[in-house]
Amino acid sequence: MGKTVRSRLTVTLAVAAAVGLALPGVARAADGSPQPRSNTARNDGKATAVENVAIRTSTSTSAALVTTALKGQTWACGATSVILGGRYTACGTSNGNGWFYVYNDNYAGYTVSGCWG
């Protein structure tokens, strides 16, 4: 299996796992924000953008834009965490709700997990 196929499969499994966790009673912080959930999508603490992808201030497509990660850029991320957030359609994922917290030397924010490999 090629690296691209494995990367897409990993992202697909991550999104499927996140969607499977979207059940009533999902743990949330006191302010109502979603809490990280364990997931094996990224076990090395790094993710590479498969397309240009927005980095936002929270887990919503309407949240303020922090910056854009360009296709091929690698960012640090929560090593095994997918955060449940607002629904999105991006990078071949429809009705997704899994998000990553990503960061580099200059920026940090939330991004849809479906656009990373």
DRENVEXTOR-441761 format. One record per atom (N, C-alpha, C): residue in one letter; residue number from 1; x, y, z. Coordinates in nm, 4 decimals, padded with zeros to 6 digits, always signed. Each point is the difference from the previous one (the first is absolute). Layout:
! residues N
VOTOR  rest   nr         u         v         w
VOTOR     a  NUM         X         Y         Z
...
***
This chain:
! residues 117
VOTOR  rest   nr         u         v         w
VOTOR     m    1  +00.0857  -00.1178  +00.0000
VOTOR     m    1  -00.0857  +00.1178  +00.0000
VOTOR     m    1  +00.0895  +00.1231  +00.0000
VOTOR     g    2  -00.0241  +00.0944  -00.0914
VOTOR     g    2  +00.0823  +00.1200  -00.0104
VOTOR     g    2  -00.0183  +00.0934  +00.1185
VOTOR     k    3  +00.0996  +00.0879  +00.0189
VOTOR     k    3  -00.0035  +00.0935  +00.1121
VOTOR     k    3  -00.1230  +00.0908  -00.0056
VOTOR     t    4  -00.0365  +00.0480  -00.1194
VOTOR     t    4  -00.1168  +00.0876  -00.0134
VOTOR     t    4  -00.1273  -00.0738  +00.0385
VOTOR     v    5  -00.0133  -00.1248  -00.0442
VOTOR     v    5  -00.1187  -00.0782  +00.0336
VOTOR     v    5  -00.0060  -00.0241  +00.1503
VOTOR     r    6  +00.1145  -00.0333  +00.0612
VOTOR     r    6  +00.0031  -00.0215  +00.1452
VOTOR     r    6  -00.0370  +00.1279  +00.0740
VOTOR     s    7  +00.0519  +00.1144  -00.0467
VOTOR     s    7  -00.0310  +00.1278  +00.0650
VOTOR     s    7  -00.1486  +00.0303  -00.0086
VOTOR     r    8  -00.0585  -00.0180  -00.1181
VOTOR     r    8  -00.1435  +00.0244  -00.0165
VOTOR     r    8  -00.0810  -00.0954  +00.0876
VOTOR     l    9  +00.0433  -00.1277  +00.0070
VOTOR     l    9  -00.0690  -00.0984  +00.0824
VOTOR     l    9  +00.0073  +00.0396  +00.1466
VOTOR     t   10  +00.1165  +00.0467  +00.0435
VOTOR     t   10  +00.0159  +00.0428  +00.1386
VOTOR     t   10  -00.0940  +00.1151  +00.0319
VOTOR     v   11  -00.0062  +00.0988  -00.0896
VOTOR     v   11  -00.0886  +00.1145  +00.0212
VOTOR     v   11  -00.1453  -00.0457  -00.0015
VOTOR     t   12  -00.0365  -00.0882  -00.0926
VOTOR     t   12  -00.1366  -00.0501  -00.0075
VOTOR     t   12  -00.0378  -00.0708  +00.1296
VOTOR     l   13  +00.0904  -00.0828  +00.0517
VOTOR     l   13  -00.0265  -00.0697  +00.1260
VOTOR     l   13  -00.0131  +00.0980  +00.1163
VOTOR     a   14  +00.0818  +00.1061  -00.0011
VOTOR     a   14  -00.0070  +00.1002  +00.1059
VOTOR     a   14  -00.1347  +00.0700  -00.0002
VOTOR     v   15  -00.0462  +00.0366  -00.1181
VOTOR     v   15  -00.1288  +00.0677  -00.0108
VOTOR     v   15  -00.1119  -00.0951  +00.0395
VOTOR     a   16  +00.0076  -00.1247  -00.0451
VOTOR     a   16  -00.1028  -00.0983  +00.0360
VOTOR     a   16  -00.0048  -00.0189  +00.1512
VOTOR     a   17  +00.1154  -00.0054  +00.0638
VOTOR     a   17  +00.0038  -00.0160  +00.1454
VOTOR     a   17  -00.0607  +00.1221  +00.0683
VOTOR     a   18  +00.0316  +00.1190  -00.0510
VOTOR     a   18  -00.0544  +00.1222  +00.0597
VOTOR     a   18  -00.1510  +00.0053  -00.0160
VOTOR     v   19  -00.0491  -00.0362  -00.1163
VOTOR     v   19  -00.1443  -00.0008  -00.0227
VOTOR     v   19  -00.0659  -00.1012  +00.0925
VOTOR     g   20  +00.0628  -00.1139  +00.0201
VOTOR     g   20  -00.0537  -00.1017  +00.0895
VOTOR     g   20  -00.0082  +00.0457  +00.1439
VOTOR     l   21  +00.0832  +00.0978  +00.0368
VOTOR     l   21  -00.0023  +00.0514  +00.1359
VOTOR     l   21  -00.1038  +00.1100  +00.0191
VOTOR     a   22  -00.0616  +00.0457  -00.1059
VOTOR     a   22  -00.0954  +00.1108  +00.0077
VOTOR     a   22  -00.1344  -00.0503  +00.0520
VOTOR     l   23  -00.0025  -00.0360  +00.1252
VOTOR     l   23  -00.1194  -00.0520  +00.0643
VOTOR     l   23  -00.0459  +00.0922  +00.1110
VOTOR     p   24  -00.1267  -00.0069  +00.0402
VOTOR     p   24  -00.0433  +00.0804  +00.1132
VOTOR     p   24  +00.0861  -00.0328  +00.1213
VOTOR     g   25  +00.0293  +00.1011  +00.0786
VOTOR     g   25  +00.0784  -00.0222  +00.1208
VOTOR     g   25  +00.1496  +00.0084  -00.0215
VOTOR     v   26  +00.0450  +00.0469  -00.1173
VOTOR     v   26  +00.1427  +00.0168  -00.0239
VOTOR     v   26  +00.0530  +00.1003  +00.1014
VOTOR     a   27  +00.1129  -00.0330  +00.0598
VOTOR     a   27  +00.0573  +00.0870  +00.1029
VOTOR     a   27  +00.0324  +00.1369  -00.0572
VOTOR     r   28  -00.0305  +00.1003  +00.0762
VOTOR     r   28  +00.0322  +00.1367  -00.0389
VOTOR     r   28  +00.0517  +00.0745  +00.1224
VOTOR     a   29  +00.0827  +00.0992  -00.0250
VOTOR     a   29  +00.0520  +00.0825  +00.1079
VOTOR     a   29  -00.1120  +00.0871  +00.0551
VOTOR     a   30  +00.0269  +00.0669  +00.1119
VOTOR     a   30  -00.1005  +00.0848  +00.0634
VOTOR     a   30  -00.0522  +00.1072  -00.0955
VOTOR     d   31  +00.0860  +00.0479  -00.0928
VOTOR     d   31  -00.0439  +00.1024  -00.0936
VOTOR     d   31  -00.0726  -00.0578  -00.1213
VOTOR     g   32  -00.0182  -00.1338  -00.0032
VOTOR     g   32  -00.0728  -00.0638  -00.1089
VOTOR     g   32  +00.0874  -00.0412  -00.1170
VOTOR     s   33  +00.1309  +00.0310  +00.0050
VOTOR     s   33  +00.0871  -00.0373  -00.1110
VOTOR     s   33  +00.0278  -00.1501  +00.0003
VOTOR     p   34  +00.0196  -00.0591  -00.1176
VOTOR     p   34  +00.0254  -00.1433  -00.0076
VOTOR     p   34  +00.1345  -00.0358  +00.0610
VOTOR     q   35  +00.0092  -00.1203  +00.0519
VOTOR     q   35  +00.1224  -00.0480  +00.0612
VOTOR     q   35  +00.0707  -00.0984  -00.0921
VOTOR     p   36  +00.1342  -00.0048  +00.0058
VOTOR     p   36  +00.0740  -00.0935  -00.0842
VOTOR     p   36  -00.0434  -00.1438  +00.0249
VOTOR     r   37  -00.0015  -00.0777  -00.1058
VOTOR     r   37  -00.0333  -00.1421  +00.0076
VOTOR     r   37  +00.1181  -00.0782  -00.0551
VOTOR     s   38  +00.0314  -00.1107  +00.0615
VOTOR     s   38  +00.1094  -00.0828  -00.0467
VOTOR     s   38  -00.0327  -00.0570  -00.1370
VOTOR     n   39  +00.0980  -00.0007  -00.0877
VOTOR     n   39  -00.0178  -00.0528  -00.1341
VOTOR     n   39  +00.1371  -00.0361  -00.0543
VOTOR     t   40  +00.0090  -00.1016  -00.0807
VOTOR     t   40  +00.1295  -00.0428  -00.0525
VOTOR     t   40  +00.0353  +00.0649  -00.1325
VOTOR     a   41  -00.0726  +00.1033  -00.0401
VOTOR     a   41  +00.0229  +00.0625  -00.1303
VOTOR     a   41  +00.1425  +00.0523  -00.0137
VOTOR     r   42  +00.0495  +00.0664  +00.0994
VOTOR     r   42  +00.1347  +00.0552  -00.0050
VOTOR     r   42  +00.0710  -00.0439  +00.1267
VOTOR     n   43  +00.0961  -00.0902  -00.0111
VOTOR     n   43  +00.0694  -00.0445  +00.1193
VOTOR     n   43  +00.1411  +00.0551  +00.0104
VOTOR     d   44  +00.0386  +00.0865  -00.0916
VOTOR     d   44  +00.1342  +00.0562  +00.0041
VOTOR     d   44  +00.0012  +00.1485  +00.0344
VOTOR     g   45  -00.1163  +00.0596  +00.0228
VOTOR     g   45  -00.0059  +00.1405  +00.0380
VOTOR     g   45  +00.0201  +00.0963  -00.1152
VOTOR     k   46  -00.0065  -00.0492  -00.1239
VOTOR     k   46  +00.0150  +00.0865  -00.1166
VOTOR     k   46  -00.1043  -00.0366  -00.1037
VOTOR     a   47  -00.0422  +00.0998  -00.0764
VOTOR     a   47  -00.0963  -00.0224  -00.1070
VOTOR     a   47  +00.0411  +00.0853  -00.1192
VOTOR     t   48  -00.0254  -00.0507  -00.1205
VOTOR     t   48  +00.0334  +00.0706  -00.1230
VOTOR     t   48  -00.1285  +00.0337  -00.0746
VOTOR     a   49  -00.0140  +00.1259  -00.0381
VOTOR     a   49  -00.1202  +00.0445  -00.0715
VOTOR     a   49  -00.0050  -00.0642  -00.1385
VOTOR     v   50  -00.1143  -00.0623  -00.0325
VOTOR     v   50  -00.0168  -00.0612  -00.1322
VOTOR     v   50  -00.0578  +00.0994  -00.1002
VOTOR     e   51  -00.0502  +00.1110  +00.0481
VOTOR     e   51  -00.0488  +00.1130  -00.0794
VOTOR     e   51  +00.0275  +00.1262  +00.0810
VOTOR     n   52  -00.0156  +00.1176  -00.0600
VOTOR     n   52  +00.0040  +00.1227  +00.0789
VOTOR     n   52  -00.1166  -00.0064  +00.0977
VOTOR     v   53  +00.0247  +00.0292  +00.1266
VOTOR     v   53  -00.1049  -00.0178  +00.1010
VOTOR     v   53  +00.0055  +00.1125  +00.1037
VOTOR     a   54  -00.1175  +00.0464  +00.0385
VOTOR     a   54  -00.0116  +00.1090  +00.0970
VOTOR     a   54  +00.0361  -00.0470  +00.1411
VOTOR     i   55  +00.0693  +00.0867  +00.0724
VOTOR     i   55  +00.0258  -00.0185  +00.1419
VOTOR     i   55  -00.0852  +00.1064  +00.0690
VOTOR     r   56  -00.0857  -00.0416  +00.0928
VOTOR     r   56  -00.0989  +00.0911  +00.0589
VOTOR     r   56  +00.0170  +00.0128  +00.1504
VOTOR     t   57  -00.0703  +00.0986  +00.0581
VOTOR     t   57  +00.0095  +00.0257  +00.1438
VOTOR     t   57  -00.0796  -00.0991  +00.0840
VOTOR     s   58  -00.0938  -00.0717  -00.0605
VOTOR     s   58  -00.0766  -00.1021  +00.0720
VOTOR     s   58  -00.0465  -00.1056  -00.1010
VOTOR     t   59  -00.0702  -00.1003  +00.0483
VOTOR     t   59  -00.0417  -00.1136  -00.0830
VOTOR     t   59  -00.1306  +00.0282  -00.0736
VOTOR     s   60  +00.0012  +00.1046  -00.0807
VOTOR     s   60  -00.1165  +00.0375  -00.0789
VOTOR     s   60  +00.0474  +00.0636  -00.1304
VOTOR     t   61  -00.0674  -00.0313  -00.1092
VOTOR     t   61  +00.0374  +00.0613  -00.1277
VOTOR     t   61  -00.0315  +00.1485  -00.0047
VOTOR     s   62  -00.0779  +00.0492  +00.0954
VOTOR     s   62  -00.0286  +00.1430  +00.0052
VOTOR     s   62  +00.0925  +00.0745  +00.0970
VOTOR     a   63  +00.0893  -00.0724  +00.0679
VOTOR     a   63  +00.0954  +00.0644  +00.0920
VOTOR     a   63  +00.1001  +00.0829  -00.0791
VOTOR     a   64  +00.0568  +00.0979  +00.0662
VOTOR     a   64  +00.0970  +00.0881  -00.0650
VOTOR     a   64  +00.1187  -00.0797  -00.0537
VOTOR     l   65  +00.0491  +00.0416  -00.1155
VOTOR     l   65  +00.1140  -00.0623  -00.0641
VOTOR     l   65  +00.1291  +00.0464  +00.0667
VOTOR     v   66  +00.0838  -00.0939  +00.0393
VOTOR     v   66  +00.1319  +00.0321  +00.0558
VOTOR     v   66  +00.1001  +00.0112  -00.1144
VOTOR     t   67  +00.0041  -00.1020  -00.0846
VOTOR     t   67  +00.0871  -00.0045  -00.1178
VOTOR     t   67  -00.0453  -00.1167  -00.0865
VOTOR     t   68  +00.0705  -00.0228  -00.1076
VOTOR     t   68  -00.0273  -00.1149  -00.0859
VOTOR     t   68  +00.1251  -00.0859  -00.0084
VOTOR     a   69  -00.0146  -00.1287  +00.0260
VOTOR     a   69  +00.1099  -00.0948  -00.0197
VOTOR     a   69  -00.0009  -00.0374  -00.1472
VOTOR     l   70  +00.1139  +00.0081  -00.0633
VOTOR     l   70  +00.0091  -00.0307  -00.1417
VOTOR     l   70  +00.0209  -00.1490  -00.0230
VOTOR     k   71  -00.0504  -00.0491  -00.1108
VOTOR     k   71  +00.0135  -00.1406  -00.0360
VOTOR     k   71  +00.1469  -00.0413  +00.0122
VOTOR     g   72  +00.0225  -00.1107  +00.0697
VOTOR     g   72  +00.1356  -00.0519  +00.0179
VOTOR     g   72  +00.0699  +00.0468  +00.1263
VOTOR     q   73  -00.0516  +00.1037  +00.0653
VOTOR     q   73  +00.0613  +00.0464  +00.1246
VOTOR     q   73  -00.0274  -00.0988  +00.1125
VOTOR     t   74  +00.0985  -00.0205  +00.0853
VOTOR     t   74  -00.0160  -00.0861  +00.1165
VOTOR     t   74  -00.0062  +00.0870  +00.1241
VOTOR     w   75  -00.0989  -00.0269  +00.0839
VOTOR     w   75  -00.0209  +00.0723  +00.1247
VOTOR     w   75  +00.0002  -00.0995  +00.1147
VOTOR     a   76  +00.0357  +00.0447  +00.1183
VOTOR     a   76  -00.0130  -00.0816  +00.1205
VOTOR     a   76  -00.1477  -00.0043  +00.0372
VOTOR     c   77  -00.0429  -00.1099  +00.0603
VOTOR     c   77  -00.1404  -00.0117  +00.0398
VOTOR     c   77  -00.0098  -00.0859  +00.1244
VOTOR     g   78  -00.1196  +00.0016  +00.0611
VOTOR     g   78  -00.0255  -00.0897  +00.1116
VOTOR     g   78  +00.0262  -00.1417  -00.0479
VOTOR     a   79  +00.0949  -00.0682  +00.0601
VOTOR     a   79  +00.0499  -00.1269  -00.0517
VOTOR     a   79  -00.1093  -00.1028  -00.0253
VOTOR     t   80  -00.0977  -00.0104  +00.0883
VOTOR     t   80  -00.1039  -00.1016  -00.0206
VOTOR     t   80  -00.1390  +00.0566  +00.0249
VOTOR     s   81  -00.0186  +00.1276  -00.0246
VOTOR     s   81  -00.1282  +00.0613  +00.0330
VOTOR     s   81  -00.0744  +00.0535  -00.1207
VOTOR     v   82  -00.1249  -00.0382  -00.0093
VOTOR     v   82  -00.0944  +00.0617  -00.0923
VOTOR     v   82  -00.1034  +00.0665  +00.0890
VOTOR     i   83  -00.0297  +00.1256  -00.0283
VOTOR     i   83  -00.0953  +00.0758  +00.0793
VOTOR     i   83  -00.1303  +00.0077  -00.0789
VOTOR     l   84  -00.1102  -00.0281  +00.0655
VOTOR     l   84  -00.1297  +00.0123  -00.0658
VOTOR     l   84  -00.0398  +00.1463  -00.0057
VOTOR     g   85  -00.0452  +00.0427  -00.1173
VOTOR     g   85  -00.0378  +00.1397  -00.0154
VOTOR     g   85  -00.1082  +00.0144  -00.1043
VOTOR     g   86  -00.0071  +00.1184  -00.0577
VOTOR     g   86  -00.1011  +00.0287  -00.1004
VOTOR     g   86  +00.0157  -00.0869  -00.1237
VOTOR     r   87  -00.1105  -00.0222  -00.0683
VOTOR     r   87  -00.0016  -00.0817  -00.1216
VOTOR     r   87  +00.0637  +00.0752  -00.1157
VOTOR     y   88  +00.0614  -00.0758  -00.0912
VOTOR     y   88  +00.0625  +00.0597  -00.1165
VOTOR     y   88  -00.0025  -00.0971  -00.1172
VOTOR     t   89  +00.0171  +00.0548  -00.1193
VOTOR     t   89  +00.0231  -00.0767  -00.1213
VOTOR     t   89  +00.1276  +00.0564  -00.0609
VOTOR     a   90  +00.1037  -00.0823  -00.0074
VOTOR     a   90  +00.1291  +00.0451  -00.0515
VOTOR     a   90  +00.0869  -00.1192  -00.0352
VOTOR     c   91  +00.0828  +00.0153  -00.1003
VOTOR     c   91  +00.1007  -00.1000  -00.0370
VOTOR     c   91  -00.0592  -00.1396  -00.0164
VOTOR     g   92  -00.1184  -00.0084  -00.0558
VOTOR     g   92  -00.0626  -00.1287  -00.0242
VOTOR     g   92  -00.0792  -00.0546  +00.1178
VOTOR     t   93  -00.0063  +00.0732  +00.1089
VOTOR     t   93  -00.0764  -00.0410  +00.1171
VOTOR     t   93  -00.1299  +00.0787  +00.0043
VOTOR     s   94  -00.1122  -00.0697  +00.0117
VOTOR     s   94  -00.1299  +00.0652  +00.0108
VOTOR     s   94  -00.0543  -00.0180  +00.1407
VOTOR     n   95  -00.0530  +00.1065  +00.0569
VOTOR     n   95  -00.0619  -00.0032  +00.1327
VOTOR     n   95  +00.0969  -00.0462  +00.1085
VOTOR     g   96  +00.1281  +00.0333  -00.0156
VOTOR     g   96  +00.1006  -00.0355  +00.1006
VOTOR     g   96  -00.0135  +00.0871  +00.1232
VOTOR     n   97  +00.0508  -00.0465  +00.1136
VOTOR     n   97  +00.0027  +00.0832  +00.1210
VOTOR     n   97  +00.1266  -00.0213  +00.0817
VOTOR     g   98  +00.1002  -00.0648  -00.0575
VOTOR     g   98  +00.1272  -00.0187  +00.0689
VOTOR     g   98  +00.0961  +00.1129  -00.0326
VOTOR     w   99  +00.0641  +00.0550  +00.1012
VOTOR     w   99  +00.0928  +00.1116  -00.0152
VOTOR     w   99  +00.1306  -00.0343  +00.0704
VOTOR     f  100  +00.1106  +00.0569  -00.0476
VOTOR     f  100  +00.1304  -00.0098  +00.0651
VOTOR     f  100  +00.0368  +00.1369  +00.0550
VOTOR     y  101  +00.0723  +00.0005  +00.1120
VOTOR     y  101  +00.0673  +00.1218  +00.0457
VOTOR     y  101  +00.1400  -00.0094  -00.0584
VOTOR     v  102  +00.0392  +00.0968  -00.0812
VOTOR     v  102  +00.1314  -00.0007  -00.0640
VOTOR     v  102  +00.0759  +00.1272  +00.0360
VOTOR     y  103  +00.1322  -00.0074  -00.0103
VOTOR     y  103  +00.0823  +00.1165  +00.0312
VOTOR     y  103  +00.1353  -00.0122  -00.0686
VOTOR     n  104  +00.0613  +00.1163  -00.0199
VOTOR     n  104  +00.1374  +00.0075  -00.0486
VOTOR     n  104  +00.0671  +00.1144  +00.0750
VOTOR     d  105  +00.1126  +00.0471  -00.0474
VOTOR     d  105  +00.0719  +00.1058  +00.0716
VOTOR     d  105  -00.0745  +00.1332  +00.0022
VOTOR     n  106  -00.0918  +00.0207  -00.0934
VOTOR     n  106  -00.0668  +00.1293  -00.0129
VOTOR     n  106  -00.1489  +00.0007  +00.0312
VOTOR     y  107  -00.0677  -00.1130  -00.0170
VOTOR     y  107  -00.1447  -00.0033  +00.0120
VOTOR     y  107  -00.0478  -00.1240  +00.0745
VOTOR     a  108  -00.1202  +00.0097  +00.0535
VOTOR     a  108  -00.0659  -00.1153  +00.0627
VOTOR     a  108  -00.1497  +00.0163  -00.0200
VOTOR     g  109  -00.0687  -00.1124  -00.0151
VOTOR     g  109  -00.1439  +00.0074  -00.0147
VOTOR     g  109  -00.0586  -00.1353  -00.0331
VOTOR     y  110  -00.1261  +00.0024  -00.0397
VOTOR     y  110  -00.0759  -00.1214  -00.0276
VOTOR     y  110  -00.0223  -00.0141  -00.1495
VOTOR     t  111  +00.0027  -00.1222  -00.0473
VOTOR     t  111  -00.0163  -00.0260  -00.1427
VOTOR     t  111  -00.0765  -00.1306  -00.0206
VOTOR     v  112  -00.0728  -00.0085  -00.1096
VOTOR     v  112  -00.0768  -00.1211  -00.0277
VOTOR     v  112  +00.0957  -00.1170  -00.0210
VOTOR     s  113  -00.0274  -00.1125  +00.0645
VOTOR     s  113  +00.0921  -00.1143  -00.0064
VOTOR     s  113  +00.0006  -00.0670  -00.1369
VOTOR     g  114  -00.1060  +00.0174  -00.0775
VOTOR     g  114  -00.0102  -00.0649  -00.1299
VOTOR     g  114  +00.0981  +00.0503  -00.1044
VOTOR     c  115  +00.0714  +00.1079  +00.0268
VOTOR     c  115  +00.0922  +00.0572  -00.0972
VOTOR     c  115  +00.1471  -00.0249  +00.0345
VOTOR     w  116  +00.0246  -00.0954  +00.0879
VOTOR     w  116  +00.1364  -00.0280  +00.0447
VOTOR     w  116  +00.0317  -00.1476  -00.0158
VOTOR     g  117  +00.1234  -00.0292  -00.0287
VOTOR     g  117  +00.0419  -00.1388  -00.0152
VOTOR     g  117  +00.1277  -00.0270  +00.0745
***
